[in-house]
Amino acid sequence: MSLNLVSSAEWGVEYEYATETLSGGVTKRTKARKTTENVRTLTGIFTLGISEFVGEHRIESYEYYYGSDYLGETKNAAAEAANKKGIALFNEKNFEEAEKLCNAAYQTCETGYTNEALFKNNITIAQNAAEAQKAAEAQKAAEAQRAAEAQRTVEQERIAEKKAAEAREHAWREKAQRAGKLQRLAEKRAADAERKTVETQRIVEACRQQAQRANERQIAAEKKAAEAEKKAAETEKRAVEAQIANHGLGMIFLLLCQ
């Protein structure tokens, strides 16, 4: 509880302010107007002092707040206002704050107040609603977590499938590249073999033609040799015949000469 004294412009008057937090969270602000007239000296006509003692008077007024919200000037009025705010919060499904205000109403009202039992019952209702709301929120959070975990699982599976697809594509690409290289190598080898075959055929053809020309030359040479041999034979034959003829003439001549 805090207490402040403030002087007033009024003669002999002081104001006292007190702030007190009650059970339930309601703040009680007390304003006290206090007149403190001490001994006054009245000067008479004969310079004789006459003293007059005046007593103390105190008047208090109250204001009740919940936070910065004004509730009323009496406990019961403040309790009613707090309960009304609690019901409004309850209707807005703000059950925790509704429970606090209903508790403030119950704690603030005077004992035996008409609606004291109502305030207490409202605490129970708001408390049950708050617990149900917490349970629902916890269930909702759990469901959200399960959904998030399921989503993460799906995402992980999607990522894994994507990586597997990428790996398959990479393997297929490498396989295709290897197959392409092998195909190109096979084509190159086939082309080389074809070139070699063509070259071999060319060489064979050249050899055949060379052999054919050699054979033709051989045949021509043989023919020429045969012709030369024939001519030589004919020449020899003519020579023999001539010799024979000459010999015969000689014999005839000898015979004739005898």
Secondary structure, DSSP 4 states (H G I P E B T S, - for coil): -EEEEEE-SSTTEEEEEEEEEPTTSPEEEEEEEEEE---EEEE-TTS-EEEE---EEEEEEEEEEETTEEEESSHHHHHHHHHHHHHHHHHTT-HHHHHHHHHHHHHHSPTT-TTHHHHHHHHHHHHHHHHHHHHHHHHHHHHHHHHHHHHHHHHHHHHHHHHHHHHHHHHHHHHHHHHHHHHHHHHHHHHHHHHHHHHHHHHHHHHHHHHHHHHHHHHHHHHHHHHHHHHHHHHHHHHHHHHHHHHHHHHHHHHHH-
